[in-house]
Amino acid sequence: MKALIVCTNHTDYPTKPQKTGLWLSEATHFYDELQDRNIQFDFVSPNGGPIPLDERSVESRDTTNEKWLHNPTFADKLANSLRPDQINPADYQIIYFTGGHGTMWDFPDNATLQTITRYIYEHGGMVSAVCHGVAGLLNVTLSDGSLFIANKQVTGFSNMEEKLVRLTEEVPFLLEDALKQRGAAYSKALIPYMPYIEVDERLVTGQNPLSARKVGRKVVEEMFEK
């Protein structure tokens, strides 16, 4: 069994000098749940090559981050991610969109990633995403032309959380609003920044960085324990 972990290449905000990129724990905490089952993985990003890390997410106090950043295979794949056109979707039973603000720019309109997502879902695989990574699902359509997330239970980074990190003016759109506009049944935790996931059959989404481990756990449960 194999998982495809999707990461951003985008680092720049329109006006802020700080850099964005992958929110590291959203990859490490998710994969930490999968590795017990010996699930293989690849990283893919819109442009391929090295995955930039949001510097604010590289927490030395996070033992899971430390563990995987020092894992040669994980580190090597992170430095040499594949391009979407190098992916054969038939090789994967799980796709997972990680977050970080960069995803808001380079996930939503990537047609190849959308095609990969559709293939995995329509062939019985799991689709999962966390935080801003849920933006990767906004424009995915199914073979019948319908929007993938329409009428599905989803969560993702909330308007309130965006406000609390003071980046509402920087992002190209608000994820919560965009999900609702596409007919998704959006929900969130009562308190911002609490772990929260939504499950709709073979779709698992998490609201924020603290939800990544729960998403991984749920994906494993759905794949192996049903």
N, C-alpha and C positions, 0 to 999 in steps of 0.2 A: 504493500500500500504506500501511496506517495501523496504528499501535500505540496501545493504550489503557494508560496508566500509572496504576496505582491507588496512592493515598497515604492515609495516616491523617489524621484530624482530632484525634485524642486526644492530650492533652498531660500529663495528671496521673498521678502515681504515688499509691498509697494513702497512703503515709507520708513519702516523700522530697520535699524542697522543690524539687529540680531538675525541669526540664520535659523531657518527651520530645516526639516528633513524628517527622517523616521523617528518616531518616539520609541526609543529602544525597547522598553519593557513590553511594548505591544507585540514585538516579535519574540522576545526571549521568554516571556511568561506563557505565551500561547504554545510555543514549541516545547517548552518544559513539560507541558501536559501530554504532548504527543510522543515524546521520545521514549517513555516507559513502554509504549506499544511497538517500539522499533519501527515507527513510521519514517520513511525516508522523506527528504524535502529538497526543494530548489527555491532559490530566490529569483523573482523576475521583477523588472522595473520598466517603465515606459521606454527608457533609452538604453537599458542594460548598463553594465559596468558597476562602478562603486556606488554603494548606497550611502548618501550623506546622513549623518546622525544629528538630530536636534541636540545641541550641546546641553540644553537644560535637562535632557532626559538621561544623560550618562551619569547615573547616580552610583558612586562607589559604595554607597551603603546598601545598594540592591544586590544581594548575593546571587540572584538569578542572572542579572546582567553580567556580573563579574564572571560567573561560571561559563556563560556562552561566549562572551567576548574573548575568553582565553581558550575556547575550544577551537582547535585549528581548522576543522571542517567547516564549522559555523562561520568563523571569521573569514575564511577563504571564499565561501559562497557569498557572504555579505560584500566582499570587495570585488567580486566578479559576477554580479547578477546577470541573468540571461535577459535577452530582449524578447518581447512577446512573439515576434515572428520566428523565434527559435524553439518555441514550445509546441509539443504535440499534446493537445488536451487529453487524448486517450490514455496518456501515461499517469494521469492524476485522478484521484477519487475525492480530493479535498482542495478547495481554493480558499484562501484567506487573505483579505485585504487589511493590511496594517494601517495605522494612522500616522499622525504628525500633520501639521497644517499644510505642508507641501502638497499633500494628496488632493487638496481642494482645487489645485491648478492642473495637475497632470493625470488624474484618474478619470474624471467624468466623461471625457470625450475620446478616450482611447478605444477605438473600434476593435482592435485585435484582442484586447483584454475582455471586452464585452463578448466577443465570439467564444473565447476560451471559457468564460463563465457560463454562457448558455450551454455549451457542449457538456461541461461537467455536470451541470444541473439536470439536463435532459437525458443524461446517461446514468442517472441514479446517484450521482455524487453529492457531496455537501458543499454548500456555499456559506462562507462566514466572513465577517468583517467586524472591525472595532473602531469606535471613536470617529475621527474624520475619514477613516478608510471606507466607511459606509458610502461615501461619495462615489466610490467605484461602482456601486450598484444602481445609481440614479438613472442611467440611460440604457441599462441592459434590457434587451427585448427577447422574448421567447420566439420560437419558430412560427407561432401563429400571429406574430406581430404585436402581441400585447406587452405592456411594460412588466418586467419581472417583479418589481416590488409593489405593483398596484394590488390593493386589498390584502397585502401581507402584513403581519405583525412585525414591526421593526423598531429599533432604537438607534441612536447615534448621538454624537456630541450635540448638546442642547443649546438653544439660544442663550439661556441663563449662564451656562458654563463658558460660552464664548465671551459673554459680557464680563464675567469674573476674571478672565485672563486678559481683558482689555484689547481684544483683537477683532472686535465686531467690525471696525472700520477698515481693517486690513484685508479680510477674506473676500473673495469674489462673490460669495453668497452665504447665507446662513443654512447650514445643513438641515436643521429641523424643519425650516420652512420649505426647503426644496423637496424633502421626502414627502411632506404633506401635500405639496402641489402635485406630486405624481401619484397621489391616491393611496399612499402607504398608510397603514394604521399605526401611526407613530405613538410611542409611549416612552416615559422616562421615570427615573427614580424620583421620589418626593424631594430628596435632598441632593443638590448638585454634588458631583464627585464621589458618589457612592457607587459601588459595583452594581451593575444592573445589566441583565441580558434579556433578549426576547427570542423565542424559538417559534418558527412557523414551518413545521415539517422539516425539510432539509435545508432550511435557512436559519442561521444563528447569528445574531448581531449583538454587539456590546456597546454601551453608551460612552465609555471614557477609558482612560488608560488602566484604571483599577479593575476593569471588567475583562481584560484580555485573558487572564487565567481561567476565569469562569467560561469564557467562550471556548477555549481549548478543551476544557473538561467536558463540556456539553457535546462538542463535536465528537470526541472519543466515545462518549456514552452512546450517542446516536449511531455511530458506525459499528460499535462492537457489542453493545448490550441490548439491542432491540431484538 
